[in-house]
Amino acid sequence: MSDTSTTATTNVTRVTSTRRYWRRREGPIQWWPWGLIPLICLPLLFLWGAFVTAPAIEEDVATTVASTLNASGFPGASITAAGQTVDLDLPVNSNELGHARSVARATQCDTWAGELICPTHVDLKARAVETVTEPIVEPIAEPTPTGRYHDFMVAVEGESARLSGEAPSVEMKAQLLEAAGERYVRVEDDLRVTDELATDQWGRAARRAVQTVSTFERGSATWRNGQFDARGLVLAEQEAAARTQFNAAANAPTLGTLTLDVAKTVDTCNEEFSAALSNSTINFATGSADIDASSQSLLESLASIANQCPGNLVIEGHTDSVGGEQSNLALSQARADAVQAGLNRLGVTGNRLSAIGYGESQPIASNDDAAGRAQNRRIVIHIAAKNEA
């Protein structure tokens, strides 16, 4: 009997697993390629500014300067702009170069920040012309150029004008008064005739004064020591006309400065008067038209608003119903008159102001309680409508 051996074989399978770990890396992130973006944008911005923005600005400056010169009596200018530097080639005589340069340098362009003077430097030369004839604007005679300066002023307020200072002759005074009378309903004559020769620019200055102030709501034009200056309040739509009249080349005297304040609109003025009188009250002594000293700052604010507004002002006085109707009517009129006098003392021209008392006839609250009566005792100021002026 033989032994038989059996051998068993066991197969073992090994399984290997992989485990991954993420580690936070400390340190700077590589700039490539993101760091190239700002480097690429810089030359693009430069090219945009050099070939798009800068030429547009230069074209706008040149076009606006040309328009201003043309409106001021200097047509036919050849204009080039390099940035905000302007080169002008004008068909004018050499003695007009200074005036043309001052007109060009005062040109205003529309910008994102509003209207600003756009030329920073003006180079100008005259192109030869055969003749330059100045048109006659007003039939005011010219004296000989051997005389002395005769200072004068033309001041205007609404439909009124006042002429003061010196005139060289009765005839020239009459011509200036006639020119003013064609534009204004009331002309006050404070001109003194010297019967002396004046410089040849007196007539030019007289014409320019009447023409310039005709665009003002109120203001004045002066000729003093051989220089013409003007200052006034204008409506927004009259600002360009005022500048054109002042700077016009024809028959120009020696020009000084033009200072313009643009008037607020009627609606804006009425809103500001209403707000000022709603936030504070003009206080009077009980049963009296005497304004309390505590109201002085309010009166000053009202005067400041009035001097920035066009037209005439109406001051209304109102009372509560305590007391007799006639006595309240008289009291409201007296209080309105007192406010009118106070504004006049603070620089508001008297002929712009009118006062009216309504007594207790126009209440805005109940008179049955103290709070309502306090509201009814009030002063109202507004711009006069045409039928109130």
Buried (B, 14 or more C-beta within 10 A) or exposed (E): EEEEEEEEEEEEEEEEEEEEEEEEEEEEEEEEEEEEEEEEEEEEEEEEEEEEEEEEBBEBBBEBBBEBBEBBBBEEBEBEBEEBBBBBBBBBEEEBBEBBBEBBBBBBBEEEEEEEEBBEEBEBEBEEEEEEEEEEBBEBEBBEEEBEBBBBBBBBBBEBBBBBBBBBBEEBBBBBBBBBEEBBEEBBBEBEBBEEBBBBBBBBBBBBBBBBBBBBBBBBBBBBEBBBBBBBBBBEEBBBBBBBBBBBBBBBBBBBEBEBBBBBEBEBBBBBBEEBBEEBBBBBEEEEBEBEEEBEEBBBBBBBBBBBBBBBBBBBBBBBBEEEEEBBBBBBBBBBBBBBBBBBEBEBBEEBBBBBBBBBEEBEBEBEEEEBBEBBBBBBBBBBEEEEE
